[in-house]
Amino acid sequence: ISDPAVKSFIESITPSPSPGETEKEKAEVTAWIDRATNGIQLSELNADLKTRTYLVSNYPSLADFVVYAAVHPTVTKLTPAEYYALPSVTRWFDHIQHQPGFPTSSSSLSPVTFDIENAPKGERKTEVKV
Amino acid sequence: MATTLSISSAASPFPYAALATAAYSSNKIDISIEFDVSEQPQILHVDGKEIIAESDILEALARKSNILGDSTKSAALLALAKTLPTITSFPDLVAGLDTLDDHLAYRTFLVGHTLTVADFAVWGSIKSSTKSAGVLKNGNHPHVQRWFSFVDGLAPIQEAVTRLIEARSTKARNNKVAS
C-alpha cells in the first residue's frame, strides 16, 4: 500500500483486517489492492458488489478497507441522488464503516452519512408466472 | 444447563429458521442440535423449559445468544417470515419479495450491521418455500439473492444442513431395512 493516508488508516484498525485466509483469497485481496491503487470506477464497483456481500469471500478483509479508503474521497462528495443510483456501493460502504474496530477518531476518513430510510424503491418490470 | 434443539428430519415445512438460528448460536452459546423422527416438528429444551412453537424458539435462542437486534425494526420482518410460506397468490409473493429486495438494496443484513434472528427467520422461510425459491430464480430480486446466498453459505449453516441431509438418508436406509 503506497498511499500514506490509506496506510495510516489501515494501521489504525484493530484488530488488523484479514489479508485473506487461503492462498486463493490472499491473491484476490492483492488484486483488489492493485485495483485500488490504479483507481476504481464506482459504477464497476457497484456491479461487482451486486452479487457479493464483501469483496473477497464472506468476511470483511483488508481488500474491503483498502478499497473503502480508495473510494472515500469520491463517495463523500456524492449527492443523495448519486449514491441512491449506486445501491450496492452505498450498502457495502455503509456496512464497512460500521465494522467493529473501524477507527472513529483521529482518521482523515470520517464516516459518511447516508439517508437509507428514505431511499427510493427499485423500478421493477412486471413478473409473469412461469 | 445444556440447551438442546430437537428437530424431526421429516418435518414439513421444515423449520429451517430454528435450525439456522441454533447453528449460528452455537458459536456463542452451548447448544446441541439433534435430528429425530418424532411427531413433534421441533422442540427446544432450555433452562428447564420446553418450547414448541418455532417463533418462540427463535426468540428464546436469540435472547440467549444476544442476536435479537432492534425489536421495533425486526417486528415487520419477523411477521413477513411468518406469512411468506403461507402466501399462495403469485403476485402477493412477488410483492413480498419486492419489499425485501428494496430493503436489502441499501442494507447488508436485515437489521443493523450484524446478523440477527431476523436474517435467519426470513432465510428459513424462503428456504422452506419452493414457491419463493422459484420466484428468486427469475432473477428480479438481485439483492435478496446476494443476501440469501451469504446466509446460505455461512459455515455453521452449511454444516447443519449437511447434518440434516445425512440424518434424512440414514432414516431412509433404516426404513428400507425395516421393510
Boltz contact constraints between the chains, C-beta under 6 A:
constraints:
  - contact:
      token1: [A, 50]
      token2: [B, 142]
      max_distance: 6.0
  - contact:
      token1: [A, 51]
      token2: [B, 146]
      max_distance: 6.0
  - contact:
      token1: [A, 53]
      token2: [B, 108]
      max_distance: 6.0
  - contact:
      token1: [A, 53]
      token2: [B, 150]
      max_distance: 6.0
  - contact:
      token1: [A, 58]
      token2: [B, 153]
      max_distance: 6.0
  - contact:
      token1: [A, 87]
      token2: [B, 105]
      max_distance: 6.0
  - contact:
      token1: [A, 87]
      token2: [B, 106]
      max_distance: 6.0
  - contact:
      token1: [A, 90]
      token2: [B, 106]
      max_distance: 6.0
  - contact:
      token1: [A, 91]
      token2: [B, 106]
      max_distance: 6.0
  - contact:
      token1: [A, 91]
      token2: [B, 108]
      max_distance: 6.0
  - contact:
      token1: [A, 95]
      token2: [B, 108]
      max_distance: 6.0
  - contact:
      token1: [A, 95]
      token2: [B, 113]
      max_distance: 6.0
  - contact:
      token1: [A, 98]
      token2: [B, 113]
      max_distance: 6.0
  - contact:
      token1: [A, 116]
      token2: [B, 106]
      max_distance: 6.0
  - contact:
      token1: [A, 119]
      token2: [B, 106]
      max_distance: 6.0
  - contact:
      token1: [A, 121]
      token2: [B, 102]
      max_distance: 6.0
  - contact:
      token1: [A, 122]
      token2: [B, 102]
      max_distance: 6.0
  - contact:
      token1: [A, 127]
      token2: [B, 94]
      max_distance: 6.0
  - contact:
      token1: [A, 127]
      token2: [B, 140]
      max_distance: 6.0
  - contact:
      token1: [A, 129]
      token2: [B, 90]
      max_distance: 6.0
